[in-house]
């Protein structure tokens, strides 16, 4: 083979090798690109906002306070403050009762004797009408008694009666409902008013915003019974 032919054959061989290398590079690039498309992270769409809203209302209105007299303990009738689940309450001739004779819905209830009372030492921020419900019954086999709900809208400086007195005639738990108007804050006292030797149990104290103020009943007709309703009193 001549020198010229050997040189030409060498050049052809070199060109073939270069072409083969180029083909390999192109193939590797294509494989890498496909692999990235297959294994790459999928684009994430923005999370949808939940349309669920927490229910903060009751059939009466916006829920404000609940006190079941389950936490906290006071076993003597001396005047003093008690830390309950809703806040600090002042007790006078009152205890948290957990005896068999205490009529209650849980483990214990409020029990008031004589001319005693139990009242909130804190305010609920609200403007407008509020509705208060609580359960009551005579302690054990005690004789009849009466009680009233009082409210303050000026940090306890003065109080007004919310509705009419309530008569207690049995040891069966009944529910009383009251309404009162607030100018921005409100707090409540539960007051036993007959000053006799009977004792009264109270339980399931609830306050909600809203409700319609009911006209007061004529004086001399104490109310009582299941699901009775009372009107807002006037400042005194």
Legacy VTK file of the C-alpha trace (Angstrom):
# vtk DataFile Version 3.0
C-alpha trace
ASCII
DATASET POLYDATA
POINTS 236 float
0.000 0.000 0.000
1.344 3.389 -0.956
2.105 6.061 1.576
-0.651 8.266 0.211
-3.313 5.555 0.657
-2.183 4.776 4.205
-2.524 8.467 5.128
-6.026 8.675 3.634
-7.147 5.551 5.479
-5.807 6.968 8.762
-7.727 10.199 8.208
-10.946 8.269 7.539
-10.455 6.254 10.718
-9.920 9.434 12.737
-13.093 11.000 11.321
-15.099 7.913 12.179
-13.824 7.987 15.785
-14.681 11.666 16.147
-18.177 11.097 14.760
-18.675 8.193 17.159
-17.626 10.392 20.119
-20.045 13.134 19.034
-22.864 10.595 18.794
-22.064 9.336 22.304
-22.131 12.892 23.711
-25.505 13.618 22.058
-26.943 10.347 23.328
-25.716 11.009 26.886
-27.239 14.494 26.827
-30.567 13.136 25.630
-30.633 10.458 28.319
-29.811 12.995 31.055
-32.533 15.366 29.874
-35.171 12.626 29.772
-34.117 11.399 33.193
-34.541 14.853 34.669
-38.020 15.176 33.183
-39.034 11.799 34.562
-37.511 12.011 38.039
-37.679 15.752 38.595
-39.952 17.283 41.205
-43.459 17.916 40.020
-44.598 21.514 40.318
-46.699 22.021 43.405
-49.943 23.912 43.231
-50.731 26.367 46.029
-52.616 24.834 48.943
-56.317 25.515 48.983
-57.593 27.601 51.847
-59.893 25.756 54.193
-63.466 26.961 54.136
-64.131 25.559 57.633
-64.842 28.153 60.290
-64.809 27.434 63.992
-68.264 27.698 65.459
-68.213 30.332 68.195
-71.930 30.844 68.536
-74.788 29.166 70.325
-78.512 29.336 69.737
-78.572 32.416 71.968
-75.516 34.251 70.618
-71.746 34.483 70.918
-70.424 32.339 73.762
-68.749 34.389 76.514
-68.326 32.399 79.742
-68.993 29.004 81.314
-68.622 28.069 84.978
-69.570 24.617 86.300
-67.989 25.033 89.778
-65.988 21.848 89.188
-62.500 23.284 89.712
-61.545 25.124 92.872
-62.602 24.207 96.379
-64.011 26.035 99.407
-65.371 23.933 102.263
-66.114 26.582 104.929
-68.669 29.385 104.920
-66.219 32.135 105.803
-66.010 35.002 103.320
-63.152 34.586 100.860
-62.017 34.399 97.248
-62.017 31.163 95.233
-60.134 30.479 92.006
-62.579 28.787 89.645
-62.077 27.822 86.001
-63.587 31.098 84.765
-61.629 33.351 87.154
-61.664 34.599 90.745
-65.027 34.612 92.550
-65.883 36.111 95.951
-67.823 33.796 98.300
-69.854 34.860 101.340
-71.721 32.136 103.257
-71.016 29.933 100.246
-69.027 26.776 99.502
-68.357 24.364 96.666
-70.479 21.379 97.675
-69.827 17.788 96.640
-72.035 15.910 99.098
-74.840 13.569 98.156
-77.339 16.229 99.279
-75.849 18.751 96.823
-77.913 18.781 93.643
-75.432 19.056 90.784
-74.670 18.008 87.225
-71.028 17.057 87.824
-68.911 16.351 90.884
-69.765 19.540 92.770
-71.938 22.648 92.713
-72.126 26.048 94.353
-74.018 26.025 97.686
-75.183 29.238 99.369
-76.813 29.570 102.797
-78.354 32.379 104.892
-78.002 35.708 103.162
-74.895 34.633 101.265
-73.676 35.230 97.739
-71.122 34.270 95.115
-69.916 36.811 92.571
-67.392 37.340 89.819
-64.369 39.542 90.624
-63.622 39.994 86.924
-65.416 41.522 83.947
-66.633 40.075 80.667
-65.958 42.458 77.749
-69.178 42.831 75.759
-71.427 45.633 74.583
-75.149 45.115 74.197
-77.526 42.497 75.567
-76.238 39.357 77.279
-78.121 36.213 78.252
-77.355 34.319 81.466
-78.564 30.813 82.263
-77.906 28.730 85.369
-79.407 25.747 87.144
-80.657 25.840 90.738
-82.293 23.600 93.354
-82.828 23.429 97.083
-80.025 21.658 98.972
-81.088 18.253 100.300
-84.537 18.553 101.894
-84.160 22.202 102.929
-87.170 24.495 103.000
-87.969 26.973 100.245
-85.773 29.973 99.595
-85.310 32.827 97.127
-82.377 34.186 95.165
-81.581 36.916 92.635
-79.037 37.631 89.906
-77.303 41.021 90.091
-75.082 42.669 87.486
-72.500 45.449 87.347
-71.265 47.356 84.302
-68.704 49.523 86.152
-66.180 47.036 87.578
-68.350 46.208 90.603
-68.765 49.776 91.887
-72.552 49.455 91.755
-75.010 46.701 90.861
-78.529 46.336 89.468
-80.859 43.369 89.708
-81.303 41.415 86.485
-84.965 40.515 86.478
-87.160 39.186 89.274
-86.421 37.102 92.385
-86.513 33.348 91.872
-88.347 31.042 94.261
-86.816 27.652 95.090
-89.335 25.070 96.249
-87.743 21.674 95.579
-84.523 19.728 95.229
-85.006 19.249 91.497
-82.569 21.184 89.308
-84.326 23.802 87.190
-82.995 26.359 84.717
-83.369 30.124 85.031
-82.645 32.519 82.176
-81.888 36.242 82.501
-81.023 39.071 80.149
-79.141 42.278 80.920
-77.660 45.186 79.000
-73.960 46.027 78.981
-72.152 49.214 77.972
-68.830 47.453 77.379
-68.195 45.162 80.361
-70.321 43.155 82.771
-70.002 40.914 85.837
-72.557 39.026 87.953
-73.462 38.132 91.551
-75.683 35.216 92.609
-77.371 36.363 95.826
-79.528 34.376 98.240
-82.131 36.832 99.514
-84.483 35.044 101.946
-81.898 35.166 104.796
-83.332 31.932 106.190
-81.666 28.696 107.207
-82.245 26.995 103.852
-79.420 26.346 101.431
-79.536 26.571 97.630
-77.415 24.817 95.002
-76.349 26.459 91.724
-74.657 24.879 88.720
-73.969 25.259 84.961
-73.556 29.049 84.852
-73.463 30.324 81.244
-73.181 33.787 79.674
-73.713 34.474 75.969
-73.899 37.682 73.949
-77.239 38.477 72.431
-80.820 37.875 73.380
-83.911 40.027 73.707
-84.525 41.922 76.920
-87.868 40.818 78.369
-90.137 43.280 80.225
-89.928 42.915 83.979
-92.745 41.145 85.800
-94.845 43.064 88.339
-93.446 43.293 91.858
-94.699 40.758 94.378
-94.740 37.863 91.921
-91.443 35.953 92.350
-90.675 33.716 89.417
-89.576 30.126 89.473
-89.645 26.916 87.521
-87.928 25.335 84.590
-86.698 27.570 81.773
-88.185 30.746 83.277
-86.999 34.027 81.740
-86.293 37.310 83.482
-85.688 40.824 82.261
-82.811 43.211 82.794
-83.037 45.267 85.956
-82.477 48.980 86.313
-79.335 50.448 87.909
-79.732 51.151 91.631
LINES 1 237
236 0 1 2 3 4 5 6 7 8 9 10 11 12 13 14 15 16 17 18 19 20 21 22 23 24 25 26 27 28 29 30 31 32 33 34 35 36 37 38 39 40 41 42 43 44 45 46 47 48 49 50 51 52 53 54 55 56 57 58 59 60 61 62 63 64 65 66 67 68 69 70 71 72 73 74 75 76 77 78 79 80 81 82 83 84 85 86 87 88 89 90 91 92 93 94 95 96 97 98 99 100 101 102 103 104 105 106 107 108 109 110 111 112 113 114 115 116 117 118 119 120 121 122 123 124 125 126 127 128 129 130 131 132 133 134 135 136 137 138 139 140 141 142 143 144 145 146 147 148 149 150 151 152 153 154 155 156 157 158 159 160 161 162 163 164 165 166 167 168 169 170 171 172 173 174 175 176 177 178 179 180 181 182 183 184 185 186 187 188 189 190 191 192 193 194 195 196 197 198 199 200 201 202 203 204 205 206 207 208 209 210 211 212 213 214 215 216 217 218 219 220 221 222 223 224 225 226 227 228 229 230 231 232 233 234 235
